[in-house]
Amino acid sequence: MPPHRVEPGPRYLKGYCGGNGFLLLPDPERSVTLSEDAVRGLCDPHTGLGGDALLHLVRHDRRTGRPATGGRRRVEWFTDCHAADGYPLPLWGPGLGVVARYLTAAGLARPGQMWIGTHTGDRRVLAREDGNVTTEMPAPRILGGSWAALDGRTHPGVALSLGPSHLVCVVDVPLACLDLGSAPEADLTVFAGGPGPLTPDVTVSFANVLTDGSVRLRVHRPGIGETRPCGTTACAAAAAVQHLTGQRGTTVVRTPRGQVSVTLAAGAPALLAGTATLVAEGVLDARWLAAL
């Protein structure tokens, strides 16, 4: 039987930042069309390549469909981000760190400050030669107090918005003892944007503050269940802890697979910092991708 031959398709890379794993498809000319099924197939850890999210990187003018104009643009690249379930995400901070790491490693951008386009607007990223990256995130906005109930206990929480809505409960119970197999009950009244019962989807996080001031986090997303912490949940947790202590500064957020730090200042974007690493590069089989 002749060996299977790969029909060369798009290039891909795999990278990590802040404990999150990303598949990156550099596609300057926007020649690849990705359906939700294709994203799920690529991110599947058993039948695909595995990843918490997929990043589709295109030149900014290809994304907009407008020809490039004279002079240097602030934004050269645009990133479409999709969660592993295929759902489009407006922004994933550690993912932008992986993108910046790739751009510098490939010689497409110099180490230092760069701007990357996202669906939440242009984001400034500082990429250092040692792989450390800092991404500007939306400034967390405190909405008020709330609560979430889990395992028969009610925990006070802080309601926040970073575009997406978050409820963060700082608890004394060790996180490993919490059962997130079912959705926590939560008071979402503070999130209502107007008259009527409608409220946005709210991500509920439970946090332990450690003796060194760092934070451990477990996250429950509506309709999904427990998920790994991402950039916005890390920023929300840091903002909630700093709001409760009345002290602004830098908070380290730890996860089982890595950590990030979040720096907050009044009237300024949140700064999300971590180490971005590229671990693999290859070529997708065009026939396999088309069949997804």
Buried (B, 14 or more C-beta within 10 A) or exposed (E): EEEEEEEEBBBBBBBBBBBBBBBBBBBEEBEBEBEBEBBBBBBBEEEBBBBBBBBBBBBBBBBEEEEEEEEEBEBBBBBBBBBBBBBEBBBBBBBBBBBBBBBBBEEBBEBEEBBBBBEBEEBBBBBBEEBBBBBBBBBBEEBEEBBBEBEEEBBEBBBBBBBBBBBBBBBEBEEEEBEBEEBBEBBBEBBEEEEEEEBBEBBBBBBBBEEEEBBBBBBBBBEBEEBBBBBBBBBBBBBBBBBBEEEBEBBBBBBEEBBBBBBBEEEEBBBBBBBBBBEEBEEBBBEBBEEB
